[in-house]
Amino acid sequence: MGNKILTFGEIIMRLSPPGHRTMKQSHELEFFFGGTELNVAASLAAMGCKVKHVSCVSDDFVGESALAFVKSFGIDPSFITRNEHPLGLYFLEVGSSVRASRIAYNRLNGSFANIEAGNTDWEKALEDCRYFHWTGISPGISESAYKTLREGLLKAREMGIEVTADPAYRSNLWKYGKSGKEVLKELVGYSTVFIGGVNEINEILGTQFSPDKEGFLKACRELTQQVPSIHKIFDKIRIGVTASSQQTRGRALIDGDYFETELLEVSPVVDRIGTGDAFAAGLIYGLQHFDDEKALHFANAACAIKHTILGDINYSSAEDILEVMAGDSGGRIKR
């Protein structure tokens, strides 16, 4: 088994009014490329990891630009296909203080939604990989995306690769006739590391555990009982004071042992988008390089520092994150 990481998911364009303007008051938009799983891939690449990404983009100059963006991180694009459908996109109004951010998606008929199952050579894609990361966003976009992901997960299990699952359930997806919760439970069953908390477990299992520590422990035990392939559970907790002030903390249950990080506060927040992806990337990096408890602390620091970076992706190096993890959060200029 190698040390590469494979991610699967949509490459999407984000359009935002500059600054903290609303759409109504702006006549221009900034664009950023991102996508939940690509955010993880790019963050890992920024930390020095070798990463491959499986996706599908539009066969036009927009898709070409998206591919150039992927390549700029050193991510292997060999398994990104192209088709005649437009690249998916979303609009974001960035909130401030008491005004919340707002998002509108346009992705359900895009290039990734029309990815063709059976077209990915998963054995070759997973060659030399130690981890395969997926989220619940991808199988919710279309049935073909679900089938493509399922093919990859089955092959990863066959090859003995660790599979990290961030099974985020988005009710505004899942328009093609399948039950999102049933599909996510199935796909989590092909995974080994669960990145999520009580809300995600309740959604998948149909349970009603409380979000406190005792509820988290009970939820984790129920998950591992119903889905025995899961052997590690990591949870990111975000406390929103206002749109401009956030606090983050991590907790985990691994082989019966409970871990929890310190609370990190970020104020003012520059950009909240991609902070959960930064946590996932930090965790995967940490699992490759540290013990489980230190990996959790590293993931929490990665999540916190992403709040200070504009765009969807955490551009921080592993050294940057380690400094925050060590308590160096004073913001002194480095000369």
Secondary structure, 3 states (H helix, E strand, C coil): CCCEEEEECCCEEEEECCCCCCHHHCCCCEEEEECHHHHHHHHHHHCCCCEEEEEEEECCHHHHHHHHHHHHCCCEEEEEEEECCCCCEEEEECCECCECCEEEEECCCCCHHHCCCCCCCHHHHCCCEEEEEEECHHHHHCHHHHHHHHHHHHHHHHHCCEEEEECCCCCCCCCCCCCHHHHHHHHHCCCCEEECCHHHHHHHHCCCCCCCHHHHHHHHHHHHHHCCCCCEEEEEEEEEEECCEEEEEEEEEECCEEEECCCEEECCCCCCCCHHHHHHHHHHHHHHHCCHHHHHHHHHHHHHHHCCCCCCCCCCCHHHHHHHHCCCCCCCCCC
